[in-house]
Amino acid sequence: MEHKITINTEDQKLIHQILELIKDEQATYRLEQADNKSSDKLVEIMDQIAAKNPIKSIKDPLSWQREVRKDKKLMGRN
């Protein structure tokens, strides 16, 4: 049975320690570098949309959210 372990870290020392631990074991590893640019770009786009205030009908976002989140009466559930 194959087992996989995923570790997310920026600590290079920890990475080297882990690789040192498994060097004599019958194990394979794949070291990847995550790409955070796409999530950073998404945040930037969302900030731009929010700054333009595209929904003019919502004057007070907090009160609008409270109203939308109120529990609605469901048929057959009182």
Stockholm file with secondary structure:
# STOCKHOLM 1.0

chainA/1-78         MEHKITINTEDQKLIHQILELIKDEQATYRLEQADNKSSDKLVEIMDQIAAKNPIKSIKDPLSWQREVRKDKKLMGRN
#=GR chainA/1-78 SS CCCCCCCCCCCHHHHHHHHHHHTTSSCCCCCCCCCCHHHHHHHHHHHHHHHHCCCTTCSCHHHHHHHHHSCCCBTTBC
#=GC SS_cons        CCCCCCCCCCCHHHHHHHHHHHTTSSCCCCCCCCCCHHHHHHHHHHHHHHHHCCCTTCSCHHHHHHHHHSCCCBTTBC
//
